[in-house]
Amino acid sequence: MQLIVNIIVLSAIYALLACGYVLIYRVSRVLNMAHGEIAMLGAYMLFTSASLFVGNPLTAIAVAVVMSLTIGVLVYVLLMRKMTGEMVLAAILTTIAIGILLRGLIVLIWSAAQQRPLEALGFSNPSIELIGGARISACAALMVIMTAVVYGGLFAFLRFGRWGVRMRAAGQNPLLAAQRGVNLNAIYALAWALSSLSGSIAGMLIALDSGLDQTMVVIGLKAFAPALVGGLDSLIGALLALPGDARACVGVVGAARRSRGARARRSRRRRAFPRARRLGFADGCRCGREHRGGDGRCALDGVGTAARWGSRAYGARVVASACAGDELSADRLPVAR
């Protein structure tokens, strides 16, 4: 039972982080490789606001949420907006540069020491006992609840909200959406803001549960795998993080097996071709047998070419016939496929 609880909590963490990847890629077709750094920055925003508003935890949380939204908007307006119309690779490299910049700024401002936002807020993290003797911390339970709330809110927003419908339209056909009067810059800024907010919420809850340090970037990078397996533009795929990882493992194993089989077949062909060359089947006949046609051409010309292009049965029959000394004629040789 405890293992099931741990899997649910881990799925909630990855699903909430993967949500940010999906939102940006679904709208702008850009991979935000700085999502882990943005989530970590949101957690540091919570620590800073908790230190400033001592004794007012709700105010500190509200300020941290607003600052997280602002970070997403500023990243788009100051940096990513200039990448509009450029190559996708250029936008991805820009996000990588943003991540490096944010990591450096975090170390310079807050240092690399571990911080405790939970203590700064004055909250506690009691352990809750569940059915079957399993236990879960209050922050971990809040993580699961917030994942359900965020995904439910996003589904409702994208399905029924006016700006949500515009975001879907911009993601499917930005040119047509712009012709219909949709402000693409506002849509992209909104997508970055929502992505930053979802990542920051995950970062805040992780920091409340286990502390805040530089390793949160690694957690954000791991969440890219469920988003990738889910299709990068599907919130449902990102929500089903662990089944997606299982399917990815199965796909990787199957691809490895197919790759090993292809390498083995190529190796057999490379070993068979020198044998055919030694018997005189590659570049004309050198075996000295009397099997020339009436025009003086060797009936075995081109066998090497056929063997090279994968007709193993054809090459085997010709080699066996030549070794047995059979007389062959051009009309008896099958056509290589």
C-alpha positions as CSV (number, residue, x, y, z in Angstrom):
1,M,0.0,0.0,0.0
2,Q,2.8,2.4,0.8
3,L,4.3,1.7,-2.6
4,I,1.0,2.7,-4.3
5,V,0.9,5.9,-2.3
6,N,4.5,6.8,-3.3
7,I,3.7,6.1,-7.0
8,I,0.7,8.4,-6.8
9,V,2.7,11.2,-5.3
10,L,5.5,10.8,-7.8
11,S,2.9,10.7,-10.7
12,A,1.4,14.0,-9.4
13,I,4.8,15.7,-9.3
14,Y,5.7,14.7,-12.8
15,A,2.2,15.4,-14.2
16,L,2.1,18.9,-12.7
17,L,5.6,19.7,-14.1
18,A,4.9,18.1,-17.5
19,C,1.8,20.3,-17.8
20,G,4.1,23.3,-18.3
21,Y,5.9,21.6,-21.2
22,V,2.6,20.7,-22.8
23,L,1.1,24.2,-22.5
24,I,3.9,26.0,-24.3
25,Y,4.4,23.3,-27.0
26,R,0.7,23.0,-27.7
27,V,0.4,26.8,-28.4
28,S,3.8,27.8,-29.8
29,R,5.5,24.5,-30.8
30,V,8.5,25.4,-28.7
31,L,10.2,23.1,-26.2
32,N,10.9,25.0,-23.0
33,M,14.1,23.5,-21.7
34,A,14.2,26.0,-18.9
35,H,11.0,24.8,-17.3
36,G,12.9,23.2,-14.3
37,E,14.7,26.4,-13.6
38,I,11.5,28.4,-13.8
39,A,9.9,26.0,-11.3
40,M,12.9,26.3,-9.0
41,L,12.7,30.1,-9.3
42,G,9.0,30.1,-8.3
43,A,9.9,28.1,-5.2
44,Y,12.6,30.7,-4.3
45,M,9.9,33.4,-4.8
46,L,7.8,31.7,-2.2
47,F,10.8,31.6,0.2
48,T,11.5,35.3,-0.4
49,S,7.9,36.3,0.1
50,A,7.6,34.2,3.2
51,S,10.7,35.9,4.6
52,L,9.2,39.4,3.8
53,F,5.7,38.7,5.0
54,V,6.4,37.0,8.3
55,G,3.3,35.9,10.1
56,N,1.1,36.3,6.9
57,P,1.5,33.0,5.1
58,L,-1.5,33.5,2.8
59,T,-0.2,36.9,1.7
60,A,3.2,35.4,1.0
61,I,1.7,32.6,-1.1
62,A,-0.5,35.0,-3.1
63,V,2.5,37.2,-3.8
64,A,4.6,34.2,-4.9
65,V,1.8,33.1,-7.3
66,V,1.6,36.6,-8.8
67,M,5.4,36.7,-9.2
68,S,5.3,33.3,-10.9
69,L,2.8,34.6,-13.4
70,T,4.9,37.7,-14.0
71,I,8.1,35.6,-14.5
72,G,6.4,33.7,-17.4
73,V,5.2,36.9,-19.0
74,L,8.6,38.6,-18.7
75,V,10.4,35.6,-20.2
76,Y,8.2,35.7,-23.3
77,V,8.1,39.5,-23.7
78,L,11.8,40.1,-23.1
79,L,13.3,37.0,-24.8
80,M,11.0,34.6,-26.5
81,R,9.0,37.2,-28.4
82,K,12.1,38.0,-30.5
83,M,12.2,34.3,-31.5
84,T,8.9,34.5,-33.3
85,G,9.3,33.4,-36.9
86,E,12.8,32.1,-36.3
87,M,13.9,28.5,-36.6
88,V,12.6,26.1,-33.9
89,L,16.1,25.1,-33.0
90,A,17.0,28.8,-32.2
91,A,14.0,29.0,-29.8
92,I,15.1,25.8,-28.1
93,L,18.6,27.0,-27.7
94,T,17.3,30.3,-26.3
95,T,15.4,28.4,-23.6
96,I,18.5,26.5,-22.7
97,A,20.4,29.8,-22.3
98,I,17.6,31.1,-20.1
99,G,17.9,28.1,-17.9
100,I,21.7,28.6,-17.5
101,L,21.1,32.3,-16.7
102,L,18.5,31.5,-14.1
103,R,20.7,28.9,-12.4
104,G,23.5,31.4,-12.1
105,L,21.2,34.2,-10.8
106,I,19.7,31.9,-8.2
107,V,23.2,30.9,-6.9
108,L,24.2,34.6,-6.8
109,I,21.1,35.8,-5.0
110,W,20.1,33.0,-2.7
111,S,23.4,30.9,-2.6
112,A,23.5,27.1,-3.1
113,A,22.5,26.3,0.5
114,Q,19.3,24.4,1.2
115,Q,16.4,26.6,2.2
116,R,13.3,25.7,4.2
117,P,10.2,27.6,3.0
118,L,8.0,25.6,5.3
119,E,9.7,27.0,8.4
120,A,9.6,30.5,6.9
121,L,5.8,30.2,6.4
122,G,5.3,28.8,9.9
123,F,3.6,25.7,8.7
124,S,4.1,22.1,9.8
125,N,4.1,19.0,7.6
126,P,2.4,16.2,9.7
127,S,2.2,12.6,8.5
128,I,-1.3,11.4,7.6
129,E,-2.1,7.7,8.1
130,L,-4.1,6.0,5.4
131,I,-5.8,2.7,4.9
132,G,-3.5,-0.3,5.1
133,G,-0.9,1.3,7.3
134,A,0.4,3.6,4.5
135,R,1.4,7.2,5.4
136,I,1.6,10.4,3.4
137,S,2.8,13.8,4.4
138,A,0.4,16.8,4.3
139,C,2.4,18.5,1.6
140,A,2.5,15.4,-0.6
141,A,-1.3,15.0,-0.2
142,L,-1.6,18.7,-1.1
143,M,0.5,18.0,-4.2
144,V,-2.0,15.3,-5.4
145,I,-5.0,17.6,-4.7
146,M,-3.4,20.5,-6.5
147,T,-2.6,18.4,-9.5
148,A,-6.2,17.4,-9.8
149,V,-7.3,21.0,-9.4
150,V,-4.8,22.4,-11.9
151,Y,-5.7,19.8,-14.6
152,G,-9.4,20.2,-14.0
153,G,-9.1,24.0,-14.2
154,L,-7.1,23.8,-17.4
155,F,-9.5,21.4,-19.1
156,A,-12.4,23.7,-18.2
157,F,-10.4,26.8,-19.3
158,L,-9.4,25.3,-22.7
159,R,-12.8,23.9,-23.4
160,F,-15.2,26.7,-22.2
161,G,-13.1,29.8,-21.7
162,R,-12.8,32.4,-24.4
163,W,-9.1,32.7,-24.1
164,G,-8.8,29.0,-23.8
165,V,-10.5,28.5,-27.2
166,R,-8.2,31.1,-28.6
167,M,-5.2,29.3,-27.3
168,R,-6.4,26.1,-29.0
169,A,-7.0,28.0,-32.2
170,A,-3.5,29.5,-32.1
171,G,-2.0,26.1,-31.5
172,Q,-3.8,24.4,-34.4
173,N,-3.5,27.2,-37.1
174,P,-1.8,30.4,-36.0
175,L,-2.2,32.1,-39.4
176,L,-5.9,31.5,-39.5
177,A,-6.3,32.6,-35.9
178,A,-4.4,35.8,-36.6
179,Q,-6.6,36.5,-39.6
180,R,-9.7,36.0,-37.4
181,G,-8.4,38.7,-35.0
182,V,-6.6,36.7,-32.3
183,N,-3.7,38.5,-30.8
184,L,-1.0,35.8,-31.0
185,N,1.5,37.7,-28.8
186,A,-1.1,37.9,-26.0
187,I,-1.9,34.2,-26.4
188,Y,1.8,33.2,-26.3
189,A,2.4,35.4,-23.2
190,L,-0.6,33.7,-21.5
191,A,0.7,30.3,-22.3
192,W,4.1,31.1,-20.8
193,A,2.4,32.6,-17.7
194,L,0.3,29.5,-17.2
195,S,3.3,27.2,-17.8
196,S,5.3,29.2,-15.3
197,L,2.5,29.1,-12.8
198,S,2.0,25.3,-13.0
199,G,5.7,24.7,-12.7
200,S,6.1,27.1,-9.8
201,I,3.2,25.4,-7.9
202,A,5.0,22.1,-8.3
203,G,8.3,23.7,-7.2
204,M,6.7,25.3,-4.2
205,L,5.1,22.1,-3.0
206,I,8.3,20.1,-3.5
207,A,10.2,22.7,-1.5
208,L,7.6,22.7,1.3
209,D,7.8,18.9,1.5
210,S,11.6,18.2,1.1
211,G,13.4,21.5,1.2
212,L,14.7,23.8,-1.6
213,D,18.0,23.3,-3.3
214,Q,19.5,23.1,-6.8
215,T,18.5,19.5,-7.4
216,M,15.0,20.7,-8.3
217,V,16.3,21.3,-11.8
218,V,16.8,17.6,-12.3
219,I,13.2,16.9,-11.2
220,G,12.0,19.3,-13.8
221,L,14.1,17.7,-16.5
222,K,12.8,14.2,-15.6
223,A,9.2,15.5,-16.1
224,F,10.0,16.1,-19.7
225,A,9.9,12.3,-20.4
226,P,6.1,11.9,-19.5
227,A,5.3,15.0,-21.6
228,L,7.3,13.6,-24.5
229,V,5.6,10.1,-24.3
230,G,2.2,11.8,-24.0
231,G,2.7,13.6,-27.3
232,L,3.9,17.0,-26.0
233,D,0.5,18.5,-27.0
234,S,-1.8,16.3,-24.8
235,L,-2.7,17.2,-21.2
236,I,-4.2,13.7,-20.8
237,G,-0.9,12.2,-22.0
238,A,1.0,14.3,-19.5
239,L,-1.4,13.3,-16.7
240,L,-0.8,9.6,-17.3
241,A,2.9,10.0,-16.6
242,L,3.8,6.6,-15.2
243,P,1.9,4.5,-17.8
244,G,3.5,6.7,-20.5
245,D,7.0,5.9,-19.0
246,A,6.2,2.2,-19.1
247,R,5.1,2.5,-22.8
248,A,8.3,4.3,-23.5
249,C,10.4,1.6,-21.9
250,V,8.6,-1.1,-23.9
251,G,9.2,1.0,-27.1
252,V,12.9,1.4,-26.3
253,V,13.3,-2.3,-25.7
254,G,11.5,-3.2,-29.0
255,A,13.6,-0.7,-30.9
256,A,16.8,-2.1,-29.4
257,R,15.8,-5.6,-30.5
258,R,14.9,-4.5,-34.0
259,S,18.2,-2.7,-34.2
260,R,20.2,-5.8,-33.1
261,G,18.4,-7.9,-35.7
262,A,19.2,-5.4,-38.4
263,R,22.8,-5.3,-37.4
264,A,23.0,-9.1,-37.5
265,R,21.5,-9.2,-41.0
266,R,24.0,-6.6,-42.3
267,S,26.8,-8.6,-40.7
268,R,25.7,-11.8,-42.5
269,R,25.6,-10.0,-45.8
270,R,29.1,-8.6,-45.3
271,R,30.4,-12.0,-44.5
272,A,28.6,-13.6,-47.5
273,F,29.8,-11.0,-50.1
274,P,33.5,-11.7,-49.8
275,R,32.7,-15.4,-50.2
276,A,30.9,-14.7,-53.5
277,R,33.8,-12.4,-54.6
278,R,36.3,-15.2,-54.0
279,L,34.1,-17.6,-56.1
280,G,34.1,-15.1,-59.0
281,F,30.5,-13.9,-58.7
282,A,31.1,-10.2,-58.0
283,D,32.9,-8.6,-60.9
284,G,32.6,-11.2,-63.6
285,C,33.6,-14.9,-63.4
286,R,37.1,-15.9,-62.1
287,C,36.3,-19.6,-61.3
288,G,37.4,-21.0,-64.7
289,R,34.4,-23.2,-65.2
290,E,32.8,-23.6,-68.6
291,H,29.4,-21.9,-68.2
292,R,29.5,-19.1,-70.7
293,G,26.6,-18.4,-72.9
294,G,26.6,-18.2,-76.7
295,D,27.5,-14.5,-76.7
296,G,30.6,-15.2,-74.7
297,R,29.3,-13.5,-71.5
298,C,29.5,-15.2,-68.2
299,A,26.1,-16.4,-67.0
300,L,27.1,-15.6,-63.4
301,D,27.7,-11.8,-64.0
302,G,25.8,-9.7,-61.6
303,V,25.3,-12.4,-58.9
304,G,27.4,-10.3,-56.5
305,T,25.1,-7.3,-57.2
306,A,22.1,-9.4,-56.5
307,A,23.6,-10.6,-53.2
308,R,24.5,-7.1,-52.3
309,W,20.9,-6.0,-52.6
310,G,19.5,-8.6,-50.2
311,S,18.5,-11.6,-52.2
312,R,20.1,-14.2,-49.9
313,A,18.2,-17.2,-51.3
314,Y,19.4,-16.2,-54.8
315,G,23.0,-15.9,-53.8
316,A,22.9,-19.2,-51.8
317,R,21.5,-21.1,-54.8
318,V,24.1,-19.7,-57.2
319,V,27.0,-20.4,-54.8
320,A,25.8,-24.0,-54.2
321,S,25.4,-24.6,-58.0
322,A,28.8,-23.2,-58.7
323,C,30.5,-25.3,-56.0
324,A,28.8,-28.4,-57.4
325,G,30.1,-27.7,-60.9
326,D,26.7,-27.3,-62.5
327,E,26.5,-25.6,-65.8
328,L,24.3,-22.5,-65.6
329,S,22.9,-20.4,-68.4
330,A,21.6,-16.9,-68.3
331,D,18.0,-17.9,-68.7
332,R,18.2,-20.1,-65.6
333,L,19.2,-17.3,-63.3
334,P,16.3,-15.7,-61.4
335,V,15.8,-12.0,-61.5
336,A,17.1,-10.2,-58.4
337,R,14.4,-8.4,-56.5
